Amino acid sequence: MFAAICRIQWKASALGVALLATLAFIIPLLTVQQAGFSAGDRRGWDLIVMLSAVETAGTLFPILAVILGLTLSVGAWSADHQAEHVYALTLPVPRWHYVLLRFGAGLLLIAPVVAAVGLGCAVALGSFDLPAGLRSYGGAITLRFALAAAVSYAATFALAAGTKRTTAAVVGVLTAVIVLALVLEAFGVSTAVAEGIMNAIFTRPGPFEVLVGPWSLIGV
Amino acid sequence: MLRAAAVVAALTIVAAAALVGQTPDEQAKLDRLTRRYDDLTARLTNEAEVGVPRVDSVHVGGLWILSDSAESPVLLGAVESFRRLLMQQLGPAPLPLLVGARIAVRFGEAHPGWGHLLTGDTQFIGVQQRRRTSKWLTGQLAQAVDGLLAHRGGASVAAWRGDVHLFHDQGPLLEATHLELLTANAPSADGCRDGSLEACARSLNLIARLPGQSVEANAELRRFVERRLRHRASEPALAPAYSACVDGGDAAACLAFLERAGVQEPTLSTRATGTLLVAVGDVGGPDALARFFADTGAAIVPRLEAAAGMPVDSLLARWRETILAHRPPPTAVPAGMQWFVLGWATVLVALATRSTRWR
């Protein structure tokens, strides 16, 4: 059954996964090139500008991880949502088992994109000699990307598993609170609400701490 | 009692207004104010009435700490921690340079003028309610002494532009200097990183760049122009000087290029120069910094040499080694974070299995 579900999800997500894998491979190469590390003449290198460029480009990795999670979770549930979950309800397996199969199939599809990130980092970092004093973080970026994609996928998968009303309620409440806080702050009423929500989400014990970690491919 | 309180309040308001900007007139007013504050302090210290907003003092290493809450546990705790810090860095004997200097600590909602201000020999610290902890105040006292030492350290310290950071957490300070040495857009920093002690001296503002400098420094200057400013070589006003500097190796042309390009040759920050004093303390023994600060008349390099007990080149070599050894740790993904993310993924999947859709 797992193989069948994998096939269905692959059909639903293949285009997105292929596109994202291509992007994942290209981002490290472009990062190195744009920062100027691929320029052969080292006499023109300005490390502080180059490292800053690498750091800026690194923000693309968590964005890609979130898009990947979203794509896979939509792909995981699209067939069931279209068929009103009738097929799923007729299967002779408990619901939790079915959900795990769906989740596992999506998790497998993260692998090609993670591999593309790793390969892209390896090729990009192998294209020049790293100056003394600097470190490359190809492995750390790949691992961080895998974790970020996994947690993003899990979160969007859980949201998509719910009814439209549940999803709308969760997203709506979060958006409303943030918008309200921003409006209040625009009128000079200082609230720590938006900051509190961001902290709750992006710092420990929030789930998305990994998204805001250091994403620089090259550092000190 | 009421009169004393009113005088304190009035003086505080006048002090704040006077301390913010310091034109000569205001400076004179400030001096008068400081004297009156001293008089008031002396008078209130002797009063025994309960409820008087007393201004008491604590004596630490030749330094007077005055406060309107001298018996506050926060202040006493901070003073005790600070006394240990001071002895650790400058030895047990009162440092002549600190004798007569004062730190005035005022509790309560601090007026802006009491933020952190140095006037003459008095450093003012305002302690706001929300910051009322001994740890915070210890840091402020230490920072105040750093300021007093830099202020009273003599003309050579002032000319050196070296900040004093004796009481900072040294690890982050040294790591920040490592980063600075690696990325500073300055020929001297580049040269120092590559091993030139002369460049280290220049990067720490110990010797000035002169047109008739050494061959090594001229080569370094040329490399800097070529490495960092090549993108401006095509500007018509700069092209001849660039060519003469980079292709012809003419140091004067390099300096002319920098001047026309409006590029100042920066040295390392005052934070980095402060780390040299830490190196002096490390190599010169327990009284090294006391020796450094005691001899206010000498130039900076002889003072460093006398305090460290070694030639400045050896000191710079030690400093460079220390800085290069303090490379920040790699930013790996912590194992804890991996388990944490997997834990969250598990929780979220568990939530998905409990979806209301199937109930």
Interface residues (C-beta under 8 A of the other chain):
Chain A: R43 G44 W45 D46 L47 I48 L51 H85 L89 R95 W96 V99 L100 F103 G133 L134 R135 Y137 A140 L143 R144 L147 A148 A150 V151 Y153 A154 A155 F157 A158 A161 G162 T163 T166 R204 P205 P207 E209 V210 G213 P214 S216 G219 V220
Chain B: H178 L179 L182 T183 A184 N185 R193 R223 E226 R227 R228 R230 H231 R327 P328 P330 T331 A332 V333 M337 Q338 F340 V341 L342 W344 A345 L348 V349 L351 A352 T353 S355 T356 R357 W358
